[in-house]
Amino acid sequence: MDEAEQARIERELGRFVHAVRDMKDVAGGALFLRESLSDRVRSLLETGLVVTYARPFKKNDDGHALKGDWAPEEDDLLLGHCKLIRLRDKVYAHTDRTPEREAVNVTRILGIGGNRWSARRWLLPTEWLDGIVKLAEYQRARFELEQHRLEIQLPDWEPAPVPLYYRTSAAEAQAILDHGFTDNACGMLGTGETKAGVYAHDEPGDTADAATTVLLHLSIPEARIRLYELVDYSASVREWLIPADVLNEYGPPVVLAERAG
């Protein structure tokens, strides 16, 4: 690969690295906006959310805008995408006079004397927030796949390993060392669904459960487990629900710590 082609790929890769981060921020922001906030704080956060969502799609001098059409293909997501782009252009990033952004003469509305003006504040409808989270997560997944497609084209690319940790009992740890991981029926928080796999985290953490006395460790290329990550924007650690067969490709795990039960 010549230097010019490598530089082109790296520039394009940088755009998707930024776009992935932006979509994570948008999803986390939309979840936070569900909380009870003052209108002033809410308006400020909504401005950041909308401008951040639109950023990867807008041309700019720094060259971070994505090339091509990355609008969603699904009709409901496309509608949400177009709404946010319009709000960015007409309400949050510019000063167009629109129903969502205008100055009004309060005294005239009240029919009293004087001349007092105020900015009319428009806030995102609360019922939009779940759709914004869904849209941002959909776009994040698309951008991550494209990021990976570009990464593997670079001549010095190597799969980046992710450290994974799993706490368990001494008996189960020995069974894993002898025979490998096995899938568990895991409940998905807030959905009522059950999926098969093994929960793993990128931090050792700790637990008050006296039964989980052994800490096991594996390193797996991030691209191999990308599809199994459980994105929780309020969590301080990353979590995956990984099929046992995938974990066993990189086993056996290493015992990092044991403690008395």
C-alpha positions as CSV (number, residue, x, y, z in Angstrom):
1,M,0.0,0.0,0.0
2,D,1.5,3.4,-1.0
3,E,1.6,6.3,1.4
4,A,-1.1,8.3,-0.2
5,E,-3.6,5.4,0.0
6,Q,-2.7,4.7,3.6
7,A,-3.2,8.4,4.4
8,R,-6.6,8.4,2.7
9,I,-7.8,5.3,4.7
10,E,-6.5,6.8,8.0
11,R,-8.4,10.1,7.3
12,E,-11.6,8.1,6.6
13,L,-11.0,6.0,9.6
14,G,-10.7,9.1,11.8
15,R,-14.1,10.2,10.6
16,F,-15.8,7.0,11.8
17,V,-13.9,7.0,15.1
18,H,-15.4,10.5,15.8
19,A,-18.8,9.4,14.6
20,V,-18.9,6.4,16.9
21,R,-18.0,8.6,19.9
22,D,-20.7,11.1,18.9
23,M,-23.4,8.4,18.7
24,K,-22.5,7.1,22.1
25,D,-22.7,10.6,23.5
26,V,-26.1,11.2,21.9
27,A,-27.6,7.9,23.3
28,G,-26.2,8.7,26.8
29,G,-27.5,12.2,26.6
30,A,-31.0,11.1,25.6
31,L,-31.1,8.7,28.5
32,F,-30.0,11.4,30.9
33,L,-32.7,13.8,29.6
34,R,-35.3,11.4,31.0
35,E,-34.4,12.7,34.4
36,S,-36.2,15.6,36.0
37,L,-34.3,18.7,35.0
38,S,-34.9,22.4,34.9
39,D,-36.0,23.8,31.5
40,R,-32.8,25.9,31.3
41,V,-30.5,22.9,31.9
42,R,-32.6,20.7,29.6
43,S,-32.4,23.3,26.8
44,L,-28.6,23.4,27.1
45,L,-28.3,19.6,27.0
46,E,-30.7,19.3,24.1
47,T,-28.6,21.7,22.1
48,G,-25.5,19.6,22.7
49,L,-27.4,16.4,21.8
50,V,-28.8,17.6,18.5
51,V,-25.6,19.3,17.4
52,T,-23.6,16.2,18.3
53,Y,-25.9,13.9,16.4
54,A,-25.7,16.0,13.3
55,R,-22.0,16.6,13.4
56,P,-20.9,13.5,11.4
57,F,-23.2,14.4,8.6
58,K,-22.3,18.1,8.1
59,K,-19.5,19.2,5.9
60,N,-16.8,21.2,7.7
61,D,-13.3,22.5,7.2
62,D,-11.7,19.9,9.5
63,G,-12.8,17.1,7.3
64,H,-14.5,15.0,9.9
65,A,-17.8,14.7,8.1
66,L,-18.6,11.3,6.7
67,K,-18.5,10.7,3.0
68,G,-21.5,9.2,1.3
69,D,-25.1,8.9,2.5
70,W,-25.2,7.5,6.0
71,A,-28.8,8.3,6.7
72,P,-30.7,5.3,8.1
73,E,-32.6,3.1,5.7
74,E,-35.5,2.2,8.0
75,D,-38.4,4.6,7.6
76,D,-38.9,5.3,11.3
77,L,-35.2,5.9,11.9
78,L,-34.9,8.0,8.8
79,L,-37.7,10.2,10.0
80,G,-36.0,10.7,13.4
81,H,-32.7,11.4,11.6
82,C,-34.3,14.1,9.4
83,K,-36.0,15.7,12.3
84,L,-32.7,16.0,14.2
85,I,-30.8,17.4,11.2
86,R,-33.6,20.0,10.6
87,L,-33.5,21.0,14.3
88,R,-29.8,21.4,14.1
89,D,-30.0,23.6,11.0
90,K,-33.0,25.7,12.0
91,V,-33.1,25.8,15.8
92,Y,-30.0,24.8,17.7
93,A,-27.0,25.7,15.5
94,H,-28.4,28.7,13.7
95,T,-30.7,31.7,14.4
96,D,-33.5,31.1,11.8
97,R,-36.8,32.4,13.0
98,T,-39.0,29.3,13.4
99,P,-41.9,28.3,15.6
100,E,-39.3,26.5,17.8
101,R,-37.1,29.6,18.2
102,E,-38.5,33.1,18.3
103,A,-38.7,36.1,20.6
104,V,-42.1,37.2,21.7
105,N,-43.5,40.4,23.2
106,V,-44.9,39.1,26.6
107,T,-46.8,42.3,27.4
108,R,-48.6,42.2,24.1
109,I,-49.7,38.6,24.6
110,L,-50.9,39.5,28.1
111,G,-52.7,42.6,26.9
112,I,-51.0,44.9,29.4
113,G,-49.0,48.0,29.0
114,G,-45.2,48.1,28.5
115,N,-42.8,46.4,26.2
116,R,-41.2,43.3,27.6
117,W,-39.7,40.6,25.3
118,S,-38.7,37.0,26.0
119,A,-37.2,34.1,24.2
120,R,-39.8,31.3,23.6
121,R,-38.2,28.1,24.7
122,W,-39.0,24.9,22.8
123,L,-38.0,21.5,24.3
124,L,-37.7,18.1,22.7
125,P,-40.9,16.1,23.4
126,T,-40.1,13.5,26.1
127,E,-41.7,10.8,23.9
128,W,-38.9,11.4,21.3
129,L,-36.1,10.3,23.7
130,D,-36.5,6.5,23.3
131,G,-36.5,6.9,19.5
132,I,-33.3,9.1,19.7
133,V,-31.6,6.4,21.8
134,K,-32.6,3.7,19.3
135,L,-31.4,5.9,16.4
136,A,-28.1,6.7,17.9
137,E,-27.4,3.0,18.8
138,Y,-28.3,1.9,15.3
139,Q,-25.9,4.5,13.8
140,R,-23.2,3.6,16.2
141,A,-23.3,-0.1,15.2
142,R,-23.1,0.9,11.5
143,F,-20.2,3.2,12.1
144,E,-18.3,0.6,14.2
145,L,-18.6,-1.9,11.4
146,E,-17.3,0.6,8.9
147,Q,-14.5,1.6,11.3
148,H,-13.5,-2.1,11.5
149,R,-13.6,-2.5,7.7
150,L,-11.2,0.4,7.3
151,E,-8.9,-0.7,10.2
152,I,-8.2,-4.1,8.7
153,Q,-7.1,-2.5,5.4
154,L,-4.1,-0.8,7.1
155,P,-0.8,-2.7,6.7
156,D,0.1,-2.6,10.4
157,W,-3.3,-3.5,11.7
158,E,-3.6,-6.1,14.5
159,P,-6.7,-7.0,16.5
160,A,-6.8,-5.0,19.6
161,P,-7.3,-7.3,22.6
162,V,-9.8,-6.5,25.3
163,P,-9.2,-7.8,28.8
164,L,-12.2,-9.7,30.0
165,Y,-12.9,-10.7,33.6
166,Y,-15.4,-13.3,35.0
167,R,-16.0,-14.0,38.7
168,T,-17.4,-17.3,39.7
169,S,-17.2,-20.0,42.4
170,A,-14.3,-22.3,42.9
171,A,-16.2,-25.3,41.6
172,E,-17.4,-23.6,38.4
173,A,-13.9,-22.1,37.8
174,Q,-12.4,-25.6,37.9
175,A,-15.1,-26.9,35.5
176,I,-14.3,-24.0,33.1
177,L,-10.5,-24.8,33.3
178,D,-11.2,-28.5,32.6
179,H,-14.0,-28.3,30.0
180,G,-14.4,-24.7,28.9
181,F,-17.2,-22.1,29.4
182,T,-20.8,-23.2,29.0
183,D,-23.7,-20.9,28.1
184,N,-26.0,-19.7,30.9
185,A,-29.6,-18.5,30.5
186,C,-29.2,-14.8,31.2
187,G,-32.0,-12.4,31.7
188,M,-31.8,-9.1,29.8
189,L,-32.5,-6.2,32.2
190,G,-35.6,-4.3,31.5
191,T,-36.7,-6.4,28.5
192,G,-38.0,-9.6,30.0
193,E,-35.9,-11.5,27.4
194,T,-33.5,-14.4,28.1
195,K,-30.4,-15.0,26.1
196,A,-27.7,-17.6,26.2
197,G,-24.1,-16.6,26.9
198,V,-21.6,-15.7,29.6
199,Y,-21.5,-12.2,31.2
200,A,-18.0,-10.7,31.1
201,H,-16.6,-7.2,32.0
202,D,-13.5,-5.2,31.2
203,E,-12.8,-4.5,34.9
204,P,-12.2,-7.0,37.6
205,G,-14.7,-5.4,39.9
206,D,-15.7,-6.9,43.2
207,T,-18.7,-8.5,44.8
208,A,-20.1,-9.2,48.2
209,D,-21.3,-12.6,47.1
210,A,-19.3,-15.1,49.1
211,A,-19.8,-17.8,46.5
212,T,-17.9,-15.9,43.7
213,T,-14.4,-16.5,45.1
214,V,-12.4,-16.9,41.8
215,L,-11.5,-14.2,39.2
216,L,-10.8,-15.5,35.7
217,H,-9.2,-13.5,32.9
218,L,-9.1,-13.7,29.1
219,S,-8.0,-11.4,26.3
220,I,-10.0,-11.4,23.1
221,P,-9.7,-9.1,20.0
222,E,-12.4,-6.4,20.3
223,A,-13.7,-7.0,16.8
224,R,-14.5,-10.6,17.7
225,I,-16.9,-9.6,20.5
226,R,-18.1,-6.2,19.2
227,L,-21.6,-7.6,18.4
228,Y,-22.0,-9.0,22.0
229,E,-21.5,-5.8,23.9
230,L,-24.3,-4.7,26.2
231,V,-24.2,-0.9,25.9
232,D,-25.1,0.8,29.2
233,Y,-24.3,4.5,29.1
234,S,-24.8,4.9,32.8
235,A,-22.3,2.2,33.7
236,S,-18.7,2.7,34.7
237,V,-17.5,-0.6,33.1
238,R,-18.2,-2.3,29.8
239,E,-20.2,-5.5,29.7
240,W,-20.7,-8.3,27.2
241,L,-22.9,-11.3,26.9
242,I,-20.6,-13.6,24.9
243,P,-21.4,-17.1,23.6
244,A,-19.4,-19.7,25.4
245,D,-18.0,-21.0,22.1
246,V,-16.4,-17.6,21.4
247,L,-14.8,-17.5,24.8
248,N,-13.5,-21.0,24.4
249,E,-11.7,-20.0,21.2
250,Y,-9.3,-18.0,23.4
251,G,-9.2,-20.2,26.5
252,P,-8.4,-21.6,28.8
253,P,-8.7,-18.5,31.1
254,V,-6.1,-17.5,33.6
255,V,-6.9,-17.6,37.3
256,L,-6.0,-14.1,38.6
257,A,-7.2,-14.3,42.2
258,E,-8.8,-16.6,44.7
259,R,-10.1,-15.8,48.1
260,A,-11.6,-17.7,51.0
261,G,-15.3,-18.3,50.7
